[in-house]
């Protein structure tokens, strides 16, 4: 007998694929909702794919029909989406909604939105608890929209119990902006050296899709109104990640460390290039949901690396990952080998 019915919005995205798999395996009756109504090959036949655009209120209401025991939303942003869900509260038993660790600000009011300003990178406590201050709600940025989403949904109270998961740096197959690409592409290109800013010590708390799916599964079983950080059990440094990826690919690269940020152009720039650590406290999830991560960062890497190599085969990386290319374009070329070689030669550390 099924545990109940689950309605998953954004089911064919990176997190959605894993969440549907975990929920179906746990005995839920799952409707997998996406614009195209597609499905993942790993899903059991019992999963029912449903085409619907969540930005079309009428289409979403029609797809929801008589309702569900749990609604899981991977793609909610802003007050509008929260109001949309609240308008359907009489048909939803409880909800699990993906938010982001980007909502936090430090004691000086610095957050992810100020990191490109002079002295704008936040200095968060280590680790960051859910009680840490957040940026003001609004529609201006990703961070402010997530805060607006959270506050509107929490205001629903008992009418719609919602677990909001503040996810760290999501990783795993099907990612549109995979940070691991920085090291994988260098290996594929036969690049013998990499340059890491901030001494390679940058840490940005990751969360593998299977760990996030486990948190979704647990929250579905324990309805409540709350916010919880979502992360892997450990937070490796950028240098440790590079070494681990080399291990998966059977390579050994030279690592050149720079103290401080990029000395010129994009030299030393990485997707983990954080001046100060961003580490989330996951104790509340462990306490309230009995969360136990199902994988570690290092154990999850082989599948991620294999998928990335497949995506790169026969393609320019900008074509394989256009969203990532657009995201990092303002900061320069992540794979600017000529600039790196010029800098290395200038400092007597030529690529070997």
VMD Tcl script that draws the C-alpha trace (Angstrom):
set ca {
  {0.00 0.00 0.00}
  {1.29 3.45 -0.95}
  {2.30 5.87 1.82}
  {0.22 8.53 0.05}
  {0.34 10.71 -3.02}
  {3.15 13.10 -3.93}
  {3.02 15.82 -6.57}
  {6.56 16.78 -7.67}
  {7.05 20.09 -9.49}
  {10.21 20.34 -11.59}
  {10.49 16.57 -11.75}
  {12.83 16.34 -14.73}
  {15.43 18.76 -13.35}
  {18.57 17.69 -11.54}
  {17.03 17.47 -8.06}
  {13.62 16.41 -9.28}
  {14.93 13.28 -10.97}
  {16.57 12.11 -7.75}
  {13.62 13.10 -5.56}
  {11.09 11.19 -7.67}
  {13.35 8.12 -7.59}
  {13.69 8.27 -3.79}
  {9.99 8.89 -3.14}
  {8.84 6.13 -5.46}
  {11.29 3.69 -3.86}
  {9.89 4.66 -0.46}
  {6.38 3.61 -1.47}
  {4.76 6.90 -2.46}
  {2.39 7.27 -5.40}
  {4.22 9.89 -7.46}
  {3.06 12.31 -10.11}
  {6.12 13.81 -11.82}
  {5.29 17.25 -13.17}
  {7.31 19.20 -15.73}
  {6.67 21.47 -18.70}
  {7.35 18.71 -21.20}
  {5.93 15.88 -19.15}
  {9.10 13.82 -19.56}
  {10.47 11.06 -17.39}
  {13.76 9.64 -16.18}
  {14.75 6.14 -17.25}
  {15.38 5.20 -13.61}
  {11.80 5.83 -12.53}
  {9.57 2.80 -12.05}
  {6.58 2.42 -14.35}
  {4.22 3.42 -11.54}
  {5.47 7.02 -11.66}
  {3.02 9.08 -13.69}
  {4.45 11.93 -15.72}
  {2.26 15.03 -15.99}
  {2.85 17.97 -18.36}
  {2.13 21.35 -16.77}
  {3.68 24.81 -16.61}
  {3.83 25.87 -12.95}
  {3.75 29.54 -14.04}
  {0.28 28.96 -15.48}
  {-2.00 28.99 -12.44}
  {-4.91 27.32 -14.23}
  {-2.71 24.59 -15.71}
  {-1.14 23.86 -12.35}
  {-4.49 23.70 -10.59}
  {-5.84 21.37 -13.26}
  {-2.80 19.10 -12.99}
  {-3.13 18.97 -9.20}
  {-6.77 17.95 -9.53}
  {-8.23 16.71 -6.25}
  {-4.92 17.30 -4.53}
  {-2.07 15.40 -2.92}
  {-0.76 14.43 0.47}
  {2.61 16.09 -0.22}
  {3.65 18.65 -2.81}
  {7.38 18.90 -3.55}
  {8.50 22.05 -5.37}
  {11.98 22.28 -6.92}
  {11.39 25.44 -8.95}
  {9.61 27.92 -6.67}
  {10.95 31.50 -6.62}
  {9.49 34.62 -5.13}
  {6.33 35.70 -3.43}
  {4.19 34.94 -6.48}
  {4.95 31.23 -6.46}
  {4.38 31.12 -2.69}
  {0.97 32.77 -3.09}
  {0.17 30.31 -5.85}
  {0.84 27.39 -3.51}
  {-1.08 29.00 -0.67}
  {-4.04 29.38 -3.01}
  {-4.03 25.60 -3.44}
  {-3.54 24.85 0.26}
  {-6.95 23.24 0.64}
  {-5.76 20.51 -1.75}
  {-2.26 20.00 -0.32}
  {-1.57 18.10 2.90}
  {1.96 19.48 3.33}
  {4.79 20.75 1.15}
  {8.55 20.47 0.78}
  {10.12 23.40 -1.08}
  {13.72 23.92 -2.17}
  {15.21 27.20 -1.00}
  {18.88 28.19 -0.88}
  {21.74 28.86 1.49}
  {22.23 32.08 -0.50}
  {19.57 33.72 1.68}
  {21.95 34.45 4.56}
  {23.71 37.72 5.34}
  {26.51 38.40 7.82}
  {26.59 40.89 10.69}
  {27.61 43.68 8.29}
  {24.71 43.00 5.94}
  {26.92 41.30 3.35}
  {25.66 38.30 1.41}
  {25.94 36.59 -1.96}
  {24.54 39.71 -3.65}
  {27.38 41.90 -2.39}
  {30.31 39.56 -3.02}
  {31.54 41.44 -6.10}
  {31.67 44.76 -4.27}
  {34.85 46.02 -2.54}
  {35.07 44.12 0.78}
  {31.68 42.71 -0.10}
  {32.25 39.00 0.44}
  {30.34 37.88 3.53}
  {32.10 36.62 6.63}
  {29.66 34.09 7.95}
  {30.04 32.20 11.20}
  {31.27 28.63 10.74}
  {28.94 26.86 10.61}
  {25.88 28.91 9.62}
  {22.76 28.00 11.57}
  {19.20 28.54 10.38}
  {18.87 31.37 12.93}
  {21.42 33.47 11.01}
  {19.95 36.70 9.60}
  {18.77 36.68 5.98}
  {18.69 39.35 3.33}
  {15.50 41.40 3.00}
  {12.75 39.85 0.87}
  {12.15 41.25 -2.59}
  {12.09 40.50 -6.29}
  {15.49 41.96 -7.26}
  {17.78 38.92 -6.97}
  {17.82 35.16 -6.57}
  {18.55 35.56 -2.84}
  {15.85 38.13 -2.12}
  {13.27 36.14 -4.08}
  {14.05 33.01 -2.09}
  {13.57 34.95 1.17}
  {10.25 36.33 -0.11}
  {9.22 32.77 -0.98}
  {10.16 31.49 2.47}
  {8.35 34.19 4.41}
  {5.15 33.95 2.44}
  {5.03 30.17 2.79}
  {5.85 30.17 6.51}
  {3.06 32.70 7.03}
  {0.60 30.01 5.93}
  {1.18 28.20 9.23}
  {-1.00 25.17 9.87}
  {-3.02 25.83 6.72}
  {-0.03 24.61 4.70}
  {2.84 23.04 6.67}
  {6.00 23.65 4.63}
  {9.55 22.36 5.06}
  {11.95 24.76 3.32}
  {15.33 23.22 2.52}
  {18.16 25.76 2.25}
  {20.38 23.87 -0.14}
  {24.12 24.32 -0.42}
  {26.05 23.95 -3.70}
  {24.06 21.19 -5.41}
  {26.18 18.65 -7.29}
  {25.72 15.43 -9.20}
  {24.63 14.38 -12.70}
  {22.29 16.64 -14.73}
  {23.63 19.82 -13.14}
  {23.44 22.82 -15.50}
  {26.26 24.67 -13.70}
  {28.59 21.88 -12.51}
  {31.49 23.28 -10.49}
  {33.39 20.00 -10.96}
  {33.69 20.87 -14.65}
  {36.60 23.16 -13.72}
  {38.78 20.15 -12.94}
  {37.20 17.57 -15.26}
  {37.64 19.63 -18.43}
  {41.28 20.30 -17.57}
  {41.84 16.57 -17.29}
  {40.01 15.88 -20.57}
  {42.13 18.57 -22.25}
  {45.34 17.03 -20.88}
  {46.05 20.19 -18.92}
  {48.97 19.42 -16.57}
  {48.55 22.34 -14.17}
  {45.85 24.27 -12.37}
  {46.03 27.54 -10.48}
  {43.87 28.01 -7.39}
  {43.23 31.35 -5.72}
  {42.91 31.77 -1.94}
  {45.50 29.07 -1.38}
  {43.07 26.39 -2.56}
  {41.38 26.62 0.83}
  {37.99 27.87 -0.40}
  {35.06 25.90 0.98}
  {31.47 26.12 -0.26}
  {29.22 23.54 1.39}
  {28.06 21.00 -1.22}
  {24.95 18.86 -1.21}
  {24.67 15.88 -3.51}
  {21.32 15.37 -5.24}
  {20.84 12.03 -3.48}
  {21.32 13.67 -0.07}
  {18.86 16.40 -1.00}
  {16.43 13.74 -2.20}
  {16.81 11.96 1.14}
  {15.95 15.17 2.98}
  {12.87 15.56 0.77}
  {11.84 11.98 1.49}
  {12.23 12.46 5.23}
  {10.39 15.79 5.24}
  {7.49 14.21 3.35}
  {7.14 11.74 6.22}
  {7.32 14.45 8.92}
  {5.20 17.47 7.91}
  {5.94 20.76 9.66}
  {6.56 24.47 9.16}
  {10.34 25.01 9.33}
  {13.55 25.91 7.52}
  {16.46 23.49 7.45}
  {19.94 23.65 5.98}
  {20.68 20.94 3.43}
  {24.25 19.75 2.99}
  {26.68 16.87 2.62}
  {28.38 15.52 5.76}
  {31.73 17.18 4.92}
  {32.95 20.34 3.19}
  {36.11 19.74 1.14}
  {38.38 22.55 0.01}
  {38.85 23.44 -3.64}
  {42.29 21.81 -3.57}
  {40.88 18.61 -2.04}
  {38.17 18.47 -4.70}
  {40.78 18.77 -7.46}
  {42.82 15.96 -5.95}
  {39.73 13.75 -5.60}
  {38.71 14.29 -9.22}
  {42.24 13.47 -10.35}
  {41.89 10.25 -8.40}
  {38.68 9.32 -10.20}
  {40.29 10.00 -13.59}
  {43.61 8.36 -12.72}
  {45.55 11.56 -13.22}
  {48.02 13.63 -11.26}
  {48.05 17.38 -11.87}
  {50.37 20.08 -10.61}
  {48.57 22.54 -8.36}
  {49.82 26.11 -8.07}
  {48.39 28.01 -5.12}
  {47.89 31.76 -4.99}
  {47.32 33.62 -1.75}
  {44.43 36.00 -2.26}
  {42.22 36.38 -5.28}
  {42.95 36.20 -8.98}
  {46.14 38.15 -9.79}
  {45.04 38.95 -13.34}
  {42.02 38.22 -15.48}
  {40.58 34.82 -14.61}
  {43.86 33.22 -13.48}
  {43.12 31.24 -10.35}
  {39.39 31.76 -10.68}
  {37.35 28.68 -9.78}
  {33.68 28.03 -9.07}
  {34.74 27.60 -5.44}
  {36.73 30.84 -5.40}
  {35.44 32.08 -2.06}
  {37.48 34.42 0.08}
  {35.82 33.15 3.26}
  {34.23 29.73 3.98}
  {30.53 29.05 3.52}
  {29.65 26.09 5.73}
  {26.11 25.21 6.81}
  {25.13 23.60 10.10}
  {23.04 20.51 9.31}
  {22.40 19.55 12.94}
  {18.77 20.72 12.81}
  {18.02 18.40 9.88}
  {19.70 15.55 11.73}
  {17.67 16.31 14.83}
  {14.25 17.06 13.32}
  {14.24 14.63 10.40}
  {16.78 12.02 11.59}
  {18.75 12.94 8.47}
  {21.69 10.70 7.70}
  {23.46 11.51 4.41}
  {23.33 8.64 1.93}
  {26.65 9.55 0.31}
  {29.77 11.62 0.82}
  {31.21 14.12 -1.64}
  {34.10 11.85 -2.57}
  {31.97 8.70 -2.90}
  {29.55 10.50 -5.21}
  {32.26 11.81 -7.56}
  {32.70 8.85 -9.97}
  {29.14 9.09 -11.30}
  {29.35 12.88 -11.57}
  {32.70 12.78 -13.38}
  {31.51 10.07 -15.76}
  {28.45 12.14 -16.65}
  {30.53 15.29 -17.20}
  {32.96 13.47 -19.50}
  {30.00 12.18 -21.52}
  {28.54 15.67 -21.84}
  {31.86 17.11 -23.03}
  {32.45 14.46 -25.67}
  {32.56 16.10 -29.10}
  {31.30 19.46 -27.82}
  {32.58 22.83 -26.76}
  {31.99 23.24 -23.04}
  {29.99 26.40 -23.70}
  {27.58 24.37 -25.84}
  {27.37 21.54 -23.32}
  {26.78 23.92 -20.41}
  {25.42 27.23 -21.77}
  {23.98 28.33 -18.42}
  {27.35 27.92 -16.73}
  {29.12 29.73 -19.56}
  {26.74 32.68 -19.20}
  {27.05 32.70 -15.41}
  {30.84 32.94 -15.40}
  {31.27 35.10 -18.52}
  {31.46 38.37 -16.51}
  {34.48 37.02 -14.60}
  {36.50 35.84 -17.58}
  {37.29 32.48 -19.16}
  {37.33 29.62 -16.65}
  {39.58 27.79 -19.11}
  {41.85 30.64 -20.18}
  {44.92 28.46 -20.58}
  {46.92 31.06 -22.51}
  {46.53 33.61 -19.72}
  {47.45 30.97 -17.14}
  {50.58 29.96 -19.06}
  {51.65 33.57 -19.43}
  {51.24 34.17 -15.70}
  {53.00 30.93 -14.80}
  {55.94 31.72 -17.08}
  {56.17 35.23 -15.66}
  {56.46 33.78 -12.17}
  {58.86 31.01 -13.10}
  {56.27 28.27 -12.74}
  {55.65 27.22 -16.30}
  {53.20 24.42 -17.05}
  {54.97 21.11 -17.33}
}
mol new
graphics top color blue
foreach p $ca { graphics top sphere $p radius 0.5 }
foreach p [lrange $ca 0 end-1] q [lrange $ca 1 end] { graphics top cylinder $p $q radius 0.2 }
display resetview
